[in-house]
């Protein structure tokens, strides 16, 4: 289980997929795997999962590599309570249903000045991310 978009909790097989679909490709987690809660929050969750499902399916047909040229990895980690020692490849594995099929990498933009201080856990994110393949730092 891991949170998806907007804090959506998803049940999955550990890599963000519900099963194997056409041509042996994994299918994204579907709305039936959403944990129940308040009605209005459930609608938001279902919409987020529907969006992820459509995005994931649509990205199968993309012909070119995708590089996110403005990615705030430090803010993602903070918002999702990811430990600074978590590699971005592990993050991508845990949140694979939010990345397009043709994803090749990202340009990480660190906007918090605290990211660059040695006494801050955010600095650990910078050190960890700088060793990742497919992550460029700006």
C-alpha positions as CSV (number, residue, x, y, z in Angstrom):
1,X,0.0,0.0,0.0
2,X,1.2,3.5,-0.8
3,X,-0.2,6.9,-1.2
4,X,-0.9,8.1,-4.8
5,X,-2.0,11.5,-6.0
6,X,-3.5,13.8,-3.5
7,X,-2.8,11.4,-0.6
8,X,-4.8,8.6,-2.2
9,X,-4.1,5.3,-0.5
10,X,-3.6,2.5,-3.0
11,X,-3.5,-1.2,-2.5
12,X,-1.1,-2.9,-4.9
13,X,1.3,-5.8,-5.4
14,X,4.2,-3.6,-4.2
15,X,5.0,-2.0,-7.6
16,X,1.7,-0.1,-8.0
17,X,0.0,-2.5,-10.3
18,X,-3.2,-4.5,-10.0
19,X,-2.3,-7.2,-12.5
20,X,-1.1,-7.9,-16.0
21,X,-3.0,-6.6,-19.0
22,X,-2.6,-6.7,-22.8
23,X,0.7,-7.9,-24.2
24,X,1.9,-8.8,-20.7
25,X,2.0,-5.1,-19.6
26,X,1.0,-4.3,-16.0
27,X,-2.3,-2.5,-15.5
28,X,-2.5,0.4,-13.1
29,X,-4.3,0.2,-9.8
30,X,-8.0,0.6,-10.3
31,X,-10.7,2.4,-8.2
32,X,-11.8,-0.8,-6.5
33,X,-8.6,-0.9,-4.5
34,X,-9.2,2.5,-2.9
35,X,-9.7,2.4,0.9
36,X,-13.1,3.6,2.0
37,X,-13.5,6.8,4.0
38,X,-15.7,9.9,3.9
39,X,-17.9,10.2,0.8
40,X,-16.4,13.4,-0.5
41,X,-12.9,12.2,0.1
42,X,-13.7,9.0,-1.7
43,X,-14.9,10.9,-4.8
44,X,-11.6,12.8,-4.8
45,X,-9.7,9.5,-4.5
46,X,-11.7,7.8,-7.3
47,X,-11.1,10.8,-9.6
48,X,-7.3,10.7,-8.8
49,X,-7.2,7.0,-9.5
50,X,-9.2,7.3,-12.7
51,X,-6.8,10.1,-13.8
52,X,-3.8,7.9,-13.0
53,X,-5.3,4.9,-14.9
54,X,-6.0,7.0,-18.0
55,X,-2.6,8.7,-17.9
56,X,-0.8,5.4,-17.4
57,X,-2.7,3.7,-20.3
58,X,-2.3,6.8,-22.6
59,X,1.4,6.9,-22.0
60,X,1.9,3.4,-23.6
61,X,1.4,5.0,-27.0
62,X,3.9,7.8,-26.6
63,X,6.6,7.5,-29.2
64,X,9.3,9.7,-27.6
65,X,11.2,9.5,-24.3
66,X,9.9,11.8,-21.5
67,X,12.2,13.8,-19.4
68,X,10.6,16.0,-16.7
69,X,12.6,19.2,-17.0
70,X,11.4,20.7,-13.7
71,X,10.9,18.2,-10.9
72,X,10.8,19.1,-7.2
73,X,12.0,15.9,-5.6
74,X,12.7,17.5,-2.3
75,X,9.1,18.8,-2.1
76,X,7.7,15.4,-3.1
77,X,9.7,13.7,-0.4
78,X,8.5,16.2,2.2
79,X,4.9,16.1,1.1
80,X,4.8,12.3,1.1
81,X,6.9,11.9,4.2
82,X,9.6,9.9,2.3
83,X,12.8,9.4,4.3
84,X,15.8,11.4,2.9
85,X,17.7,8.1,2.4
86,X,15.1,6.7,0.0
87,X,16.6,6.5,-3.5
88,X,14.7,8.1,-6.3
89,X,14.7,4.7,-8.1
90,X,12.9,3.2,-5.0
91,X,10.5,6.1,-5.1
92,X,9.8,5.5,-8.8
93,X,9.2,1.8,-8.0
94,X,6.8,2.6,-5.2
95,X,4.9,5.2,-7.2
96,X,5.3,3.6,-10.7
97,X,1.6,4.2,-11.5
98,X,2.3,8.0,-11.5
99,X,5.1,7.9,-14.1
100,X,4.5,7.6,-17.9
101,X,5.6,4.5,-19.6
102,X,8.2,6.4,-21.6
103,X,9.8,8.2,-18.5
104,X,13.6,8.5,-18.9
105,X,14.5,10.9,-16.1
106,X,14.2,14.3,-14.6
107,X,15.9,17.6,-13.9
108,X,15.7,18.0,-10.1
109,X,15.1,21.6,-9.1
110,X,15.7,22.1,-5.4
111,X,14.1,25.4,-4.2
112,X,14.5,25.2,-0.5
113,X,17.8,26.9,0.7
114,X,17.9,24.4,3.5
115,X,18.4,21.6,1.0
116,X,22.0,22.8,0.7
117,X,23.0,22.9,4.4
118,X,24.9,20.0,5.9
119,X,22.9,19.9,9.1
120,X,19.6,19.4,7.3
121,X,18.0,16.1,6.3
122,X,17.1,17.7,3.0
123,X,20.9,17.7,2.2
124,X,20.8,13.9,2.5
125,X,18.1,13.9,-0.3
126,X,20.5,16.0,-2.5
127,X,23.4,13.5,-1.8
128,X,21.2,10.5,-2.5
129,X,19.6,11.9,-5.6
130,X,22.9,13.1,-7.1
131,X,24.0,9.4,-7.4
132,X,20.9,8.4,-9.3
133,X,21.0,7.5,-13.0
134,X,18.5,9.6,-15.0
135,X,18.4,12.5,-12.5
136,X,20.1,15.7,-13.3
137,X,20.3,18.5,-10.7
138,X,19.7,22.1,-11.5
